[in-house]
Amino acid sequence: MPANQCPKCGQAVMTYGRFFKEAEPTRISPCGSCGALLRRSKGVYLLLLVMSLLLLVGALGLSFWQAYAWWLRATLGLLCLAAWTLLTSYLGWRLVGWVAVDGKSSTKAVS
């Protein structure tokens, strides 16, 4: 099953714009098609771990790059961080699926 499909109705859970603004690993979100309460699968933590480690390797590589001034490296680092955040979010939307939550959960649903 594709990652953005609802396990209940089989339709798209949400658009990427909505995903970027409101989806979090621990948050319960309603399906945009049927309203079922869904949460991210546990695979989201693996994605976050891998992307964080890769970002750390890239940051260490930038810190050892002494050919340019510190402000240029800092600017490049901030641009890379912003791009990495968008890439991580997009990969989460495309690769990590959703799990249905039973109605008796103690976590509050956010609409």
MARTORVEX-479578 format. One line per field, with one value per atom (N, C-alpha, C): residue in one letter; x negated, y negated, z negated. Coordinates in pm, whole numbers. Layout:
% residues N
rest c(a; ...) .
x c(X; ...) .
y c(Y; ...) .
z c(Z; ...) .
//
This chain:
% residues 111
rest c(m; m; m; p; p; p; a; a; a; n; n; n; q; q; q; c; c; c; p; p; p; k; k; k; c; c; c; g; g; g; q; q; q; a; a; a; v; v; v; m; m; m; t; t; t; y; y; y; g; g; g; r; r; r; f; f; f; f; f; f; k; k; k; e; e; e; a; a; a; e; e; e; p; p; p; t; t; t; r; r; r; i; i; i; s; s; s; p; p; p; c; c; c; g; g; g; s; s; s; c; c; c; g; g; g; a; a; a; l; l; l; l; l; l; r; r; r; r; r; r; s; s; s; k; k; k; g; g; g; v; v; v; y; y; y; l; l; l; l; l; l; l; l; l; l; l; l; v; v; v; m; m; m; s; s; s; l; l; l; l; l; l; l; l; l; l; l; l; v; v; v; g; g; g; a; a; a; l; l; l; g; g; g; l; l; l; s; s; s; f; f; f; w; w; w; q; q; q; a; a; a; y; y; y; a; a; a; w; w; w; w; w; w; l; l; l; r; r; r; a; a; a; t; t; t; l; l; l; g; g; g; l; l; l; l; l; l; c; c; c; l; l; l; a; a; a; a; a; a; w; w; w; t; t; t; l; l; l; l; l; l; t; t; t; s; s; s; y; y; y; l; l; l; g; g; g; w; w; w; r; r; r; l; l; l; v; v; v; g; g; g; w; w; w; v; v; v; a; a; a; v; v; v; d; d; d; g; g; g; k; k; k; s; s; s; s; s; s; t; t; t; k; k; k; a; a; a; v; v; v; s; s; s) .
x c(-84; 0; -89; -63; -141; -130; -231; -242; -132; -81; 19; 162; 181; 316; 369; 496; 564; 583; 550; 572; 720; 807; 951; 1021; 1001; 1076; 993; 861; 775; 752; 807; 787; 667; 631; 519; 553; 459; 481; 481; 380; 370; 274; 285; 193; 60; -44; -174; -173; -102; -94; -36; 71; 131; 36; -29; -123; -236; -292; -405; -366; -243; -199; -158; -99; -39; -81; -139; -173; -299; -290; -404; -404; -519; -524; -428; -398; -313; -171; -140; -10; 91; 213; 321; 390; 403; 464; 580; 685; 796; 763; 815; 800; 879; 821; 890; 1006; 1012; 1118; 1233; 1202; 1309; 1317; 1218; 1222; 1172; 1121; 1069; 948; 936; 822; 699; 590; 469; 347; 245; 117; 9; -110; -221; -268; -314; -367; -502; -551; -678; -798; -782; -890; -935; -854; -891; -1014; -1028; -1143; -1272; -1265; -1382; -1423; -1324; -1353; -1419; -1365; -1423; -1564; -1589; -1723; -1823; -1788; -1878; -1905; -1801; -1819; -1900; -1882; -1960; -2108; -2135; -2275; -2341; -2269; -2324; -2347; -2257; -2275; -2397; -2418; -2534; -2664; -2667; -2786; -2812; -2706; -2721; -2768; -2717; -2758; -2904; -2947; -3088; -3177; -3131; -3206; -3219; -3113; -3120; -3213; -3216; -3300; -3448; -3484; -3624; -3666; -3572; -3600; -3655; -3785; -3850; -3884; -3845; -3883; -3813; -3701; -3624; -3600; -3553; -3530; -3419; -3418; -3321; -3178; -3159; -3023; -2967; -3055; -3010; -2971; -3052; -3017; -2889; -2870; -2748; -2625; -2637; -2525; -2492; -2595; -2574; -2513; -2557; -2501; -2353; -2314; -2172; -2086; -2139; -2064; -2050; -2156; -2149; -2051; -2048; -1955; -1810; -1781; -1644; -1607; -1698; -1671; -1656; -1736; -1729; -1597; -1548; -1418; -1307; -1309; -1208; -1220; -1343; -1363; -1315; -1345; -1302; -1149; -1087; -941; -880; -935; -882; -898; -1015; -1036; -943; -916; -820; -681; -643; -511; -501; -610; -608; -635; -713; -759; -698; -656; -609; -456; -402; -257; -183; -55; 35; 93; 127; 187; 317; 423; 551; 544; 608; 612; 753; 764; 898; 958; 1086; 1157; 1139; 1083; 1070; 932; 854; 720; 724; 626; 622; 564; 504; 448; 560; 557; 662; 638; 745; 738; 738; 661; 652; 714; 804; 867; 810) .
y c(117; 0; -124; -221; -345; -418; -494; -556; -656; -726; -828; -777; -647; -592; -559; -587; -556; -405; -345; -200; -163; -260; -232; -244; -358; -382; -367; -367; -350; -477; -589; -717; -790; -903; -984; -1040; -1032; -1080; -1231; -1294; -1439; -1483; -1610; -1668; -1694; -1719; -1745; -1876; -1977; -2103; -2083; -2008; -1979; -1893; -1796; -1710; -1792; -1884; -1964; -2050; -2100; -2188; -2114; -1996; -1937; -1796; -1720; -1581; -1575; -1505; -1481; -1333; -1280; -1136; -1090; -1174; -1132; -1186; -1264; -1329; -1241; -1244; -1173; -1271; -1233; -1320; -1249; -1322; -1260; -1246; -1140; -1120; -1229; -1285; -1389; -1336; -1206; -1148; -1093; -1012; -947; -992; -1068; -1116; -1019; -903; -805; -863; -828; -875; -790; -856; -787; -845; -762; -811; -753; -810; -763; -626; -543; -414; -434; -331; -340; -361; -339; -360; -505; -597; -738; -763; -689; -708; -661; -555; -509; -614; -669; -773; -894; -938; -1052; -1024; -903; -866; -868; -805; -799; -938; -1019; -1153; -1241; -1225; -1302; -1264; -1135; -1090; -1140; -1137; -1189; -1340; -1410; -1555; -1583; -1504; -1520; -1498; -1398; -1374; -1493; -1546; -1663; -1787; -1806; -1920; -1908; -1788; -1767; -1793; -1753; -1781; -1930; -2006; -2151; -2216; -2163; -2223; -2203; -2098; -2074; -2142; -2207; -2273; -2412; -2428; -2552; -2646; -2615; -2695; -2831; -2845; -2969; -3025; -3146; -3214; -3144; -3164; -3098; -3141; -3267; -3315; -3250; -3222; -3155; -3010; -2944; -2806; -2804; -2905; -2911; -2934; -3021; -3046; -2920; -2855; -2731; -2624; -2619; -2523; -2547; -2674; -2706; -2672; -2699; -2663; -2511; -2439; -2292; -2239; -2300; -2258; -2277; -2391; -2416; -2315; -2291; -2194; -2054; -2019; -1886; -1867; -1972; -1965; -1937; -2007; -1982; -1841; -1795; -1661; -1554; -1571; -1475; -1470; -1587; -1593; -1524; -1552; -1493; -1341; -1294; -1150; -1084; -1152; -1100; -1089; -1187; -1186; -1074; -1052; -952; -808; -792; -657; -598; -681; -630; -626; -509; -490; -534; -511; -548; -423; -433; -324; -376; -297; -338; -333; -430; -438; -403; -320; -287; -409; -417; -531; -544; -444; -446; -492; -549; -593; -712; -720; -829; -957; -948; -1065; -1140; -1271; -1352; -1365; -1362; -1382; -1532; -1569; -1709; -1722; -1813; -1830; -1945) .
z c(0; 0; 0; 89; 89; -46; -78; -211; -241; -143; -170; -155; -155; -145; -284; -302; -428; -438; -552; -567; -576; -601; -610; -476; -405; -282; -155; -166; -49; 30; -13; 55; -5; 57; 7; -131; -225; -361; -363; -303; -301; -192; -155; -58; -127; -48; -107; -187; -140; -214; -353; -363; -493; -577; -514; -584; -644; -565; -612; -732; -733; -842; -968; -957; -1077; -1115; -1025; -1059; -1143; -1253; -1341; -1378; -1419; -1448; -1558; -1656; -1767; -1759; -1658; -1649; -1574; -1619; -1551; -1458; -1332; -1231; -1166; -1130; -1058; -909; -850; -706; -634; -529; -453; -371; -347; -266; -350; -454; -530; -676; -723; -861; -965; -923; -1020; -1092; -1220; -1298; -1268; -1229; -1187; -1257; -1272; -1321; -1231; -1238; -1156; -1205; -1115; -1156; -1223; -1290; -1364; -1271; -1141; -1046; -1038; -1086; -1083; -1171; -1280; -1368; -1301; -1223; -1148; -1044; -973; -876; -943; -1056; -1126; -1175; -1223; -1268; -1154; -1042; -928; -872; -857; -802; -898; -1028; -1125; -1120; -1109; -1100; -972; -862; -737; -744; -810; -828; -915; -1018; -1105; -1027; -943; -860; -767; -708; -622; -698; -819; -900; -941; -975; -1008; -887; -770; -648; -622; -648; -631; -733; -854; -957; -928; -855; -821; -691; -626; -499; -528; -532; -575; -460; -339; -223; -219; -289; -282; -422; -429; -556; -635; -766; -853; -820; -782; -753; -627; -531; -409; -440; -524; -564; -646; -733; -814; -726; -628; -536; -456; -406; -332; -422; -547; -642; -669; -684; -707; -585; -466; -345; -332; -365; -360; -464; -582; -687; -643; -580; -531; -422; -329; -222; -280; -379; -442; -514; -578; -646; -546; -434; -330; -273; -250; -196; -294; -421; -523; -530; -526; -529; -407; -290; -168; -168; -210; -216; -317; -427; -525; -466; -387; -322; -220; -144; -38; -84; -194; -229; -354; -449; -578; -578; -604; -598; -724; -723; -832; -895; -1024; -1099; -1159; -1149; -1207; -1360; -1425; -1570; -1614; -1718; -1768; -1839; -1847; -1906; -2055; -2123; -2267; -2313; -2221; -2255; -2351; -2440; -2535; -2476; -2358; -2292; -2222; -2233; -2171; -2022; -1946; -1801; -1773; -1670; -1630; -1493; -1478; -1346; -1271) .
//
